[in-house]
Amino acid sequence: MTTDPEYSLKSICRYLKRNHVVSLCTMSSDELWCASCFYLFDVESMGLIIMSEPHTRHGKQALINPQVAGTIAAQTKNIALIQGIQYTGQLHLLSGEDAQRAREQYVQRFPIAKLTSAPLWRLSFDEIKMTDNKLGFGKKFYWLRSECE
């Protein structure tokens, strides 16, 4: 573990800002499902905004059980350049003013989203582990929401 939580958070935030696709894993009863979604990183809430219909398999499961896990990783062939995030969190459908504000930000990031009325969700991270081999093989950064509250 890194000993400087501020440096860890800055590294994690920088990575989340540079990427835009999240692997989202949901579960209800004994059924697991994963989906890939475009995201907008919301540094203020330390979470992601995603657009998805509630009738999708992952949407239905998140409405039953908001606990999610997943990854964010770019593709590289060079092991020394591997970077990525593993996370756990909570996924909630946005409504009202929260949904409106999120939509404005999301459409600014992804203008094509203007063409759909699909609802937005907030993925609030509970825990993040980031691997950054660019800083040395197996270099890890950690962030826990419980340590920030």
C-alpha positions as a Markdown table, in Angstrom:
| # | Residue | x | y | z |
|---|---|---|---|---|
| 1 | Met | 0.0 | 0.0 | 0.0 |
| 2 | Thr | 1.2 | 3.5 | -0.7 |
| 3 | Thr | 1.7 | 5.6 | 2.4 |
| 4 | Asp | 0.5 | 8.9 | 0.9 |
| 5 | Pro | -3.3 | 8.8 | 0.6 |
| 6 | Glu | -3.4 | 12.2 | -1.2 |
| 7 | Tyr | -1.0 | 10.9 | -3.9 |
| 8 | Ser | -3.1 | 7.8 | -4.2 |
| 9 | Leu | -6.3 | 9.8 | -4.7 |
| 10 | Lys | -4.7 | 12.1 | -7.2 |
| 11 | Ser | -3.4 | 9.1 | -9.3 |
| 12 | Ile | -6.7 | 7.4 | -9.2 |
| 13 | Cys | -8.6 | 10.6 | -10.2 |
| 14 | Arg | -6.2 | 11.3 | -13.0 |
| 15 | Tyr | -6.8 | 7.8 | -14.4 |
| 16 | Leu | -10.5 | 8.0 | -14.1 |
| 17 | Lys | -10.6 | 11.3 | -15.9 |
| 18 | Arg | -8.5 | 9.9 | -18.8 |
| 19 | Asn | -10.8 | 6.9 | -19.5 |
| 20 | His | -14.4 | 6.5 | -20.3 |
| 21 | Val | -15.5 | 2.8 | -20.3 |
| 22 | Val | -16.3 | 0.9 | -17.1 |
| 23 | Ser | -17.0 | -2.8 | -16.7 |
| 24 | Leu | -20.0 | -3.0 | -14.3 |
| 25 | Cys | -20.8 | -6.2 | -12.6 |
| 26 | Thr | -24.2 | -6.7 | -10.9 |
| 27 | Met | -25.9 | -9.4 | -8.9 |
| 28 | Ser | -29.3 | -10.4 | -7.8 |
| 29 | Ser | -30.3 | -13.7 | -6.2 |
| 30 | Asp | -27.7 | -16.1 | -7.6 |
| 31 | Glu | -27.3 | -14.4 | -11.0 |
| 32 | Leu | -24.3 | -12.4 | -12.0 |
| 33 | Trp | -24.1 | -10.1 | -15.0 |
| 34 | Cys | -21.5 | -7.7 | -16.4 |
| 35 | Ala | -21.9 | -4.8 | -18.8 |
| 36 | Ser | -19.6 | -2.2 | -20.3 |
| 37 | Cys | -20.9 | 1.4 | -20.1 |
| 38 | Phe | -19.5 | 4.8 | -21.0 |
| 39 | Tyr | -19.0 | 6.9 | -17.9 |
| 40 | Leu | -18.4 | 10.5 | -16.8 |
| 41 | Phe | -16.2 | 10.7 | -13.7 |
| 42 | Asp | -17.7 | 13.0 | -11.0 |
| 43 | Val | -14.7 | 13.9 | -8.7 |
| 44 | Glu | -17.0 | 15.7 | -6.2 |
| 45 | Ser | -19.0 | 12.5 | -5.4 |
| 46 | Met | -16.0 | 10.2 | -6.1 |
| 47 | Gly | -18.2 | 8.3 | -8.5 |
| 48 | Leu | -19.3 | 7.7 | -12.1 |
| 49 | Ile | -22.3 | 8.8 | -14.0 |
| 50 | Ile | -23.5 | 6.2 | -16.5 |
| 51 | Met | -26.5 | 6.1 | -18.9 |
| 52 | Ser | -28.5 | 2.9 | -19.1 |
| 53 | Glu | -32.1 | 1.7 | -19.3 |
| 54 | Pro | -33.5 | 0.2 | -16.1 |
| 55 | His | -35.0 | -2.7 | -18.2 |
| 56 | Thr | -31.5 | -4.0 | -19.1 |
| 57 | Arg | -30.3 | -7.0 | -17.2 |
| 58 | His | -27.8 | -5.0 | -15.2 |
| 59 | Gly | -30.3 | -2.3 | -14.6 |
| 60 | Lys | -32.9 | -4.7 | -13.3 |
| 61 | Gln | -30.3 | -6.3 | -11.0 |
| 62 | Ala | -29.1 | -2.9 | -9.7 |
| 63 | Leu | -32.6 | -1.9 | -8.8 |
| 64 | Ile | -32.9 | -5.0 | -6.6 |
| 65 | Asn | -29.3 | -5.0 | -5.3 |
| 66 | Pro | -27.3 | -1.7 | -5.8 |
| 67 | Gln | -24.0 | -3.3 | -4.7 |
| 68 | Val | -21.7 | -3.5 | -7.8 |
| 69 | Ala | -18.1 | -4.3 | -8.6 |
| 70 | Gly | -16.0 | -4.0 | -11.7 |
| 71 | Thr | -12.9 | -2.7 | -13.5 |
| 72 | Ile | -11.7 | 0.1 | -15.7 |
| 73 | Ala | -8.7 | -0.8 | -17.8 |
| 74 | Ala | -7.1 | 0.3 | -21.1 |
| 75 | Gln | -5.7 | -2.4 | -23.4 |
| 76 | Thr | -2.0 | -2.7 | -23.8 |
| 77 | Lys | 0.4 | -5.5 | -24.9 |
| 78 | Asn | 3.3 | -4.2 | -22.8 |
| 79 | Ile | 3.1 | -5.5 | -19.2 |
| 80 | Ala | 5.2 | -2.5 | -18.0 |
| 81 | Leu | 2.4 | -0.1 | -19.2 |
| 82 | Ile | -0.5 | -1.9 | -17.6 |
| 83 | Gln | -2.8 | 0.4 | -15.6 |
| 84 | Gly | -6.3 | -0.3 | -14.3 |
| 85 | Ile | -8.8 | 0.0 | -11.5 |
| 86 | Gln | -10.8 | -2.6 | -9.6 |
| 87 | Tyr | -13.7 | -1.2 | -7.5 |
| 88 | Thr | -16.7 | -1.9 | -5.4 |
| 89 | Gly | -19.6 | 0.5 | -5.0 |
| 90 | Gln | -23.3 | 1.3 | -5.1 |
| 91 | Leu | -25.3 | 2.0 | -8.2 |
| 92 | His | -28.5 | 4.2 | -8.0 |
| 93 | Leu | -30.9 | 5.5 | -10.5 |
| 94 | Leu | -30.8 | 9.3 | -10.5 |
| 95 | Ser | -34.0 | 11.5 | -10.4 |
| 96 | Gly | -35.0 | 15.1 | -10.2 |
| 97 | Glu | -32.4 | 17.8 | -10.0 |
| 98 | Asp | -29.6 | 15.3 | -9.6 |
| 99 | Ala | -30.6 | 13.6 | -12.9 |
| 100 | Gln | -30.9 | 16.9 | -14.7 |
| 101 | Arg | -27.4 | 18.2 | -13.5 |
| 102 | Ala | -25.9 | 14.8 | -14.4 |
| 103 | Arg | -27.5 | 14.8 | -17.8 |
| 104 | Glu | -26.1 | 18.3 | -18.6 |
| 105 | Gln | -22.6 | 17.1 | -17.7 |
| 106 | Tyr | -22.9 | 13.7 | -19.4 |
| 107 | Val | -24.1 | 15.3 | -22.7 |
| 108 | Gln | -21.2 | 17.7 | -22.6 |
| 109 | Arg | -18.8 | 14.8 | -22.4 |
| 110 | Phe | -20.8 | 12.6 | -24.8 |
| 111 | Pro | -22.8 | 14.8 | -27.2 |
| 112 | Ile | -24.4 | 11.8 | -28.9 |
| 113 | Ala | -26.3 | 11.2 | -25.6 |
| 114 | Lys | -28.6 | 14.1 | -26.6 |
| 115 | Leu | -30.3 | 11.7 | -28.9 |
| 116 | Thr | -31.6 | 9.4 | -26.1 |
| 117 | Ser | -33.7 | 9.9 | -23.1 |
| 118 | Ala | -32.2 | 6.9 | -21.2 |
| 119 | Pro | -31.9 | 7.6 | -17.5 |
| 120 | Leu | -28.7 | 8.2 | -15.7 |
| 121 | Trp | -27.2 | 6.4 | -12.7 |
| 122 | Arg | -24.6 | 7.3 | -10.2 |
| 123 | Leu | -22.0 | 4.7 | -9.3 |
| 124 | Ser | -20.6 | 5.7 | -5.9 |
| 125 | Phe | -17.3 | 4.1 | -5.2 |
| 126 | Asp | -16.8 | 2.4 | -1.9 |
| 127 | Glu | -13.4 | 1.0 | -2.6 |
| 128 | Ile | -10.8 | 1.4 | -5.3 |
| 129 | Lys | -7.6 | -0.5 | -6.0 |
| 130 | Met | -5.5 | 0.9 | -8.8 |
| 131 | Thr | -2.5 | -0.9 | -10.4 |
| 132 | Asp | 0.0 | 1.2 | -12.2 |
| 133 | Asn | 2.9 | -0.7 | -13.7 |
| 134 | Lys | 4.2 | 2.5 | -15.2 |
| 135 | Leu | 5.5 | 3.4 | -11.8 |
| 136 | Gly | 7.0 | -0.1 | -11.2 |
| 137 | Phe | 5.7 | -3.6 | -11.6 |
| 138 | Gly | 2.8 | -4.2 | -9.3 |
| 139 | Lys | 2.6 | -0.6 | -7.9 |
| 140 | Lys | -0.8 | -0.3 | -6.2 |
| 141 | Phe | -2.9 | 2.6 | -4.9 |
| 142 | Tyr | -5.9 | 2.3 | -2.6 |
| 143 | Trp | -8.9 | 4.5 | -1.8 |
| 144 | Leu | -11.7 | 3.7 | 0.7 |
| 145 | Arg | -14.8 | 5.9 | 1.1 |
| 146 | Ser | -15.0 | 5.0 | 4.7 |
| 147 | Glu | -11.6 | 6.6 | 5.4 |
| 148 | Cys | -12.8 | 9.9 | 3.8 |
| 149 | Glu | -16.1 | 10.3 | 5.8 |
